[in-house]
Amino acid sequence: NADIARMAERILWMQDGQITREEENATRIAAEALSW
């Protein structure tokens, strides 16, 4: 979920059960700032 990724320390992309990409989130936001 793209909104949850905005507050995560690391973002992982998966394909066919494998991690295909890993990225550190340099611009994290607080969970309270997310809108659902």
MODELLER restraints for C-alpha pairs under 7 A, 6 or more apart:
rsr = mdl.restraints
at = mdl.atoms
rsr.add(forms.Gaussian(group=physical.xy_distance, feature=features.Distance(at['CA:3:A'], at['CA:34:A']), mean=6.79, stdev=0.5))
rsr.add(forms.Gaussian(group=physical.xy_distance, feature=features.Distance(at['CA:5:A'], at['CA:11:A']), mean=6.11, stdev=0.5))
rsr.add(forms.Gaussian(group=physical.xy_distance, feature=features.Distance(at['CA:6:A'], at['CA:28:A']), mean=5.68, stdev=0.5))
rsr.add(forms.Gaussian(group=physical.xy_distance, feature=features.Distance(at['CA:6:A'], at['CA:29:A']), mean=6.10, stdev=0.5))
rsr.add(forms.Gaussian(group=physical.xy_distance, feature=features.Distance(at['CA:7:A'], at['CA:28:A']), mean=4.82, stdev=0.5))
rsr.add(forms.Gaussian(group=physical.xy_distance, feature=features.Distance(at['CA:7:A'], at['CA:29:A']), mean=4.84, stdev=0.5))
rsr.add(forms.Gaussian(group=physical.xy_distance, feature=features.Distance(at['CA:7:A'], at['CA:30:A']), mean=5.97, stdev=0.5))
rsr.add(forms.Gaussian(group=physical.xy_distance, feature=features.Distance(at['CA:7:A'], at['CA:31:A']), mean=6.15, stdev=0.5))
rsr.add(forms.Gaussian(group=physical.xy_distance, feature=features.Distance(at['CA:8:A'], at['CA:25:A']), mean=6.66, stdev=0.5))
rsr.add(forms.Gaussian(group=physical.xy_distance, feature=features.Distance(at['CA:8:A'], at['CA:28:A']), mean=6.48, stdev=0.5))
rsr.add(forms.Gaussian(group=physical.xy_distance, feature=features.Distance(at['CA:9:A'], at['CA:24:A']), mean=6.09, stdev=0.5))
rsr.add(forms.Gaussian(group=physical.xy_distance, feature=features.Distance(at['CA:9:A'], at['CA:25:A']), mean=5.37, stdev=0.5))
rsr.add(forms.Gaussian(group=physical.xy_distance, feature=features.Distance(at['CA:9:A'], at['CA:28:A']), mean=6.87, stdev=0.5))
rsr.add(forms.Gaussian(group=physical.xy_distance, feature=features.Distance(at['CA:10:A'], at['CA:23:A']), mean=5.70, stdev=0.5))
rsr.add(forms.Gaussian(group=physical.xy_distance, feature=features.Distance(at['CA:10:A'], at['CA:24:A']), mean=4.49, stdev=0.5))
rsr.add(forms.Gaussian(group=physical.xy_distance, feature=features.Distance(at['CA:10:A'], at['CA:25:A']), mean=5.51, stdev=0.5))
rsr.add(forms.Gaussian(group=physical.xy_distance, feature=features.Distance(at['CA:11:A'], at['CA:22:A']), mean=5.77, stdev=0.5))
rsr.add(forms.Gaussian(group=physical.xy_distance, feature=features.Distance(at['CA:11:A'], at['CA:23:A']), mean=5.20, stdev=0.5))
rsr.add(forms.Gaussian(group=physical.xy_distance, feature=features.Distance(at['CA:11:A'], at['CA:24:A']), mean=6.26, stdev=0.5))
rsr.add(forms.Gaussian(group=physical.xy_distance, feature=features.Distance(at['CA:11:A'], at['CA:25:A']), mean=6.70, stdev=0.5))
rsr.add(forms.Gaussian(group=physical.xy_distance, feature=features.Distance(at['CA:12:A'], at['CA:19:A']), mean=6.60, stdev=0.5))
rsr.add(forms.Gaussian(group=physical.xy_distance, feature=features.Distance(at['CA:12:A'], at['CA:21:A']), mean=5.83, stdev=0.5))
rsr.add(forms.Gaussian(group=physical.xy_distance, feature=features.Distance(at['CA:12:A'], at['CA:22:A']), mean=4.61, stdev=0.5))
rsr.add(forms.Gaussian(group=physical.xy_distance, feature=features.Distance(at['CA:12:A'], at['CA:23:A']), mean=6.54, stdev=0.5))
rsr.add(forms.Gaussian(group=physical.xy_distance, feature=features.Distance(at['CA:13:A'], at['CA:19:A']), mean=5.78, stdev=0.5))
rsr.add(forms.Gaussian(group=physical.xy_distance, feature=features.Distance(at['CA:13:A'], at['CA:20:A']), mean=5.66, stdev=0.5))
rsr.add(forms.Gaussian(group=physical.xy_distance, feature=features.Distance(at['CA:13:A'], at['CA:21:A']), mean=5.07, stdev=0.5))
rsr.add(forms.Gaussian(group=physical.xy_distance, feature=features.Distance(at['CA:13:A'], at['CA:22:A']), mean=6.42, stdev=0.5))
rsr.add(forms.Gaussian(group=physical.xy_distance, feature=features.Distance(at['CA:14:A'], at['CA:20:A']), mean=5.38, stdev=0.5))
